[in-house]
Amino acid sequence: MPAWVRRRRPQQREPEPARRARLEEQYWTGLDAGKAAISLEAQAEPDAVDFHVYGMRLANRMVAHLEEAGGPPIDHSSILEIGCGVGRFVLPLACRFRHVHGIDISAEIIAEAREYCRSVPNVTLSVNDGETLAAFADSSVDYVLCAGVFQHIQQFGVIAGYLREAVRVLTDRGLFLFTFQVWQTQAEGSGRVGAKVTARLLDETMGDLPVEIVAMSTDPDDPVPHFLVVVRRTEGPGGAASFGTFPVEDRALRTGTFEDLPTRRDLVEAWQQPQRPVTFYDE
């Protein structure tokens, strides 16, 4: 956990190294099987400015995808972020959307998120069960976002549950943007590496849902390849398009967001490595 995320009463804080170790333990190895959420910046810790700027830039790029897809007017809309962590995206999203809901599976992480996002009044942060969106009614939010989360969930069944739940809670014509890594080789993940996601699995999971694929893209320079997907909820049966045949656009996501940030040198070095092979189209 970045050292700059502080409680209101610092005299009650445990030593930072012990606290970070405890949070890491709770957030990863202490979780029930198949439950994980957004990363706690396990590599070089960013300072407050870098953390905020990096999150803002990524959030802006994802919002641009939503705007291009032609969903409900953003400044009049609500958005739900699955796996919000300490609020890296929640805070910039709150400057664009009428209301932001953020959920995560750790009560302590949600407490940190409330502290980080305390300056914005249009945010609701809550703990969820790590598998469903049971606290949200059908057709109750205009947008759903899940970025940097599925890549850590070890069972695809949990990912599939979230995909179906996200569509359930969307309003008509609402949009769901999600990202996932496309290089995994194991059907069941291990540690922080999530389950393999393939086009066939996505078709089987979402083929009967009232959604249509709007966009799929990948950052061609990212050495750890991701896909970014946008789907729209429809009134009737979904479109016939398959995730296996839908065209994938080359479009920067992380590239260009971190190179000037002093504490993101680990990413600068990573971008010099060969790209991992894409396994999304296996089977």
URKA-V267856 format. One record per residue. PSI is psi in whole degrees, 0 to 359 (999 if undefined). NEAR is the number of other ideal C-beta (glycine too) atoms within 8 Angstrom. D_FIRST is the distance of its C-alpha to the first C-alpha in Angstrom with 2 decimals. Layout:
{{PSI NEAR D_FIRST} {PSI NEAR D_FIRST}}
//
This chain:
{{129 10 0.00} {138 11 3.80} {341 7 6.22} {350 7 8.53} {107 9 7.50} {152 7 10.04} {165 7 12.44} {334 5 16.08} {81 6 17.22} {339 7 15.19} {342 4 17.89} {358 5 16.73} {140 10 13.19} {164 6 12.96} {137 6 12.31} {317 8 8.79} {318 6 9.47} {320 8 10.85} {316 11 8.34} {317 10 5.57} {319 8 8.79} {317 9 9.93} {318 12 7.41} {316 10 7.94} {313 9 11.51} {319 10 11.90} {335 11 10.57} {286 10 12.67} {342 4 15.42} {0 6 16.00} {154 11 16.85} {155 5 20.52} {134 6 22.15} {358 11 21.84} {125 11 18.95} {167 13 15.76} {198 14 13.91} {146 11 11.88} {151 8 9.56} {33 11 5.80} {66 9 6.94} {343 6 8.14} {216 4 10.36} {129 7 10.58} {126 7 7.78} {154 12 9.63} {181 10 10.75} {318 8 11.43} {311 6 14.69} {317 12 13.86} {314 13 11.15} {314 10 13.81} {315 9 16.74} {314 14 15.66} {319 12 14.96} {317 10 18.22} {317 11 20.22} {317 13 19.34} {318 12 20.04} {321 9 23.29} {322 11 24.43} {321 13 23.98} {325 11 25.76} {320 8 28.52} {317 13 29.13} {319 13 29.51} {318 9 31.85} {331 7 33.96} {345 11 34.31} {46 4 36.05} {191 13 34.37} {154 10 34.84} {122 5 34.43} {319 12 30.70} {354 7 31.02} {11 6 32.88} {162 12 30.66} {152 12 27.82} {142 14 25.02} {125 16 22.89} {121 16 19.60} {124 12 19.02} {56 11 15.43} {347 16 13.98} {221 12 10.29} {10 12 8.80} {21 15 12.10} {320 13 12.05} {331 14 15.67} {315 16 16.68} {308 15 16.93} {327 11 19.26} {327 14 21.08} {341 12 21.92} {354 6 23.87} {324 8 26.03} {157 13 26.57} {320 7 28.40} {143 9 25.81} {128 15 22.48} {131 14 21.51} {134 16 18.04} {149 14 17.61} {166 15 15.12} {351 11 15.79} {123 10 13.21} {324 6 14.33} {322 8 11.19} {320 15 9.32} {323 13 12.56} {320 8 12.50} {321 12 9.35} {320 16 11.30} {323 10 14.36} {315 11 13.10} {325 11 12.03} {17 14 15.40} {343 6 17.50} {349 4 19.76} {133 10 21.26} {347 3 23.74} {43 8 24.31} {136 13 21.23} {123 7 21.19} {134 14 18.08} {160 9 18.80} {135 8 18.08} {179 11 20.29} {1 6 21.78} {6 11 20.21} {332 8 23.69} {176 8 25.53} {47 13 25.62} {334 6 27.96} {352 6 27.07} {132 9 28.46} {164 5 32.19} {142 5 34.10} {46 7 34.34} {348 8 31.99} {152 13 29.65} {331 11 30.73} {149 18 27.86} {139 16 25.22} {135 14 22.32} {101 14 20.32} {129 12 18.60} {20 8 16.44} {308 12 16.74} {332 13 20.11} {350 11 19.34} {356 14 17.25} {125 15 19.82} {333 12 22.13} {129 11 25.27} {331 12 27.02} {325 7 28.57} {318 13 25.31} {313 14 24.92} {320 10 28.58} {317 10 28.16} {321 14 25.56} {314 12 27.88} {321 11 30.80} {320 10 29.03} {318 15 27.85} {321 14 31.49} {317 8 32.69} {352 14 30.77} {143 15 31.72} {166 10 34.63} {132 8 37.61} {7 9 36.91} {161 14 33.18} {143 16 30.84} {118 16 28.08} {127 15 25.91} {152 13 23.93} {156 13 22.73} {154 12 22.74} {148 11 23.09} {31 12 26.73} {353 10 26.91} {154 12 26.24} {349 5 29.24} {137 9 28.71} {328 5 29.62} {131 8 26.95} {175 13 23.50} {135 6 21.83} {234 5 18.27} {359 8 16.10} {122 9 19.38} {181 15 21.04} {153 13 24.72} {133 11 27.20} {126 14 28.16} {164 11 31.71} {319 10 34.13} {317 8 36.29} {320 10 33.59} {320 11 32.68} {318 11 36.41} {326 7 36.93} {320 9 34.06} {358 14 34.85} {332 7 38.50} {6 4 39.89} {156 8 37.58} {68 9 38.79} {157 13 36.75} {144 9 37.61} {129 12 35.59} {318 8 35.25} {148 11 33.35} {134 13 31.71} {162 12 30.23} {146 15 28.45} {110 13 27.08} {344 6 29.70} {355 7 27.75} {122 13 24.54} {341 11 24.77} {90 9 22.86} {135 13 25.18} {157 14 24.17} {141 12 26.57} {127 16 26.11} {139 12 28.54} {127 14 29.94} {153 12 32.32} {136 13 34.45} {135 13 35.74} {165 12 39.53} {320 4 42.21} {204 4 43.93} {151 4 43.22} {173 11 40.79} {165 7 41.88} {353 4 43.34} {143 8 40.95} {147 8 39.20} {337 12 35.75} {339 8 37.66} {349 5 40.00} {134 9 38.18} {138 4 37.89} {122 8 34.53} {139 8 34.10} {119 7 32.52} {129 8 30.08} {137 9 27.06} {290 14 23.70} {329 11 21.01} {130 9 23.68} {2 6 24.10} {347 10 20.74} {346 10 18.80} {334 8 21.54} {5 3 21.72} {118 10 18.04} {324 6 17.71} {15 9 14.19} {31 13 15.10} {334 8 17.73} {323 8 16.60} {321 10 17.79} {317 10 20.90} {322 8 21.74} {326 9 21.18} {353 10 23.64} {355 6 26.31} {156 7 26.31} {150 4 28.91} {138 8 28.12} {146 8 27.86} {143 5 30.88} {129 8 30.77} {7 11 31.63} {329 9 31.60} {10 8 35.39} {156 6 36.08} {999 4 38.62}}
//
